[in-house]
């Protein structure tokens, strides 16, 4: 087994790496510090950052009171609005932000270059601004205009620039903070591009215990064609790990298998890997793993490397546990190993139910996966953005459904559906909903619908659907 060990000098990272910048350009920012929210992603899709400068400008601009500058910033970046300066002396200060004041440091530079403030005086102005001391800022107006006149500037322009500074006091952000935040975000994006498995294993480890967030990240892992495996008795620990390019889940995400049991498993493995199911049971029982925990471990398929069906191990659990208890008290060589007999494996639907029950989500295979081979015309959810205002066919698992009454008293419904790449909202208007009124969570459906934008999000308006399964997962 090859573990992922790398050494990186962050000082050597190119801050304008085109592949890393694409993370921000296409708003592929799941797990990226400061850039993960839906609002920020919508902003990034419009801004399309093309440099590190754009990235830290985005942090400063994406503030409630600074949002007024987002539209002109984007227009000026793409030449849809002329870049202008109240005075030519401001060009060297505001060129990189297209003539728009974005940072507190720019205020200091304006005061220094335009009005002749010393750097100390300019910093006093900045601090008054950052603390929103409007009365103090207003008192500065006479000083600013007087010093500007001494520099040869006219009163009207000086007043206009000071009013701009005064207005900026409401939303100014520190450039150095923006850069520091952006460096963290950029380094994360660098890992996301060049060391995907390491990035996602650490991202997932940080959300253990938060099922909805873990589910979101796991769907993205699948969409990146990265293999993620259930816990393995000889590999897993208390966090996600990467071995041979595969991410292995920790024991601790299995329901009822907490930190104590995880520590017992890891301690039992300290003298080497388990060689077979008997060795595993005897050494684990010796460290205090209970019969009930063994049951959860079996259903979680942590012993799969020993090539026994889950059903076989469950049906022989009593014999295996009794063997383990005897082996703990005696030399294992004196204890007869039970012969494990079993029938066919549990059904796929039952195993999926158990997976959802134990992990709180579908860890390695989504319920729709087995239907994809016979439905080659399917567009996956992570691809629907390419089909805006077009009809597509999608294959989904119904996560939840909400029915409402329209103003006319007609029934319609909203469905949250998912596939192995993500989730999306699906809308059933009254005309279609009355044809398919019995839709429940757990159904797998093939949908024919139109991709439309609703506010900042995409949804699919259902024209017709086919229910592919009769089973419902609780």
Order of alpha helices (4+ residues) and beta strands (2+ residues): alpha-alpha-alpha-alpha-alpha-alpha-alpha-alpha-alpha-alpha-alpha-alpha-beta-beta-beta-alpha-alpha-alpha-alpha-alpha-alpha-beta-beta-beta-alpha-beta-beta
